């Protein structure tokens, strides 16, 4: 690392602050990931624990969706953020043909509607005497 000026390489998925790289530490055969935030006033390194390496893919995709707090992430919020992110990517990054993207999104919305109807049936069954 040396005394060179450090440039942040990304936003920490845990706390949202800029970090200078992800480091891996192996403990008893498992690999854990940490974001390095530089050093404190006394030169002690500051790390954020990100989780086991095999679970990190999920954390990284949450970060892409702008969700930094993994504990309180609502699954429906994640789903909506993912769909919104997809639309932005179709519009700006020409990820997919807009017509095909719209069809896929509509199919997903219909599947989600079926899930809601499933829960409504369950609620109706519960409310019967
Ligand atoms: Zn952090």
Boltz pocket constraint, residues with backbone or C-beta under 6 A from the ligand:
constraints:
  - pocket:
      binder: B
      contacts: [[A, 12], [A, 13], [A, 14], [A, 15], [A, 16], [A, 17], [A, 19], [A, 35], [A, 37], [A, 47], [A, 48]]
      max_distance: 6.0
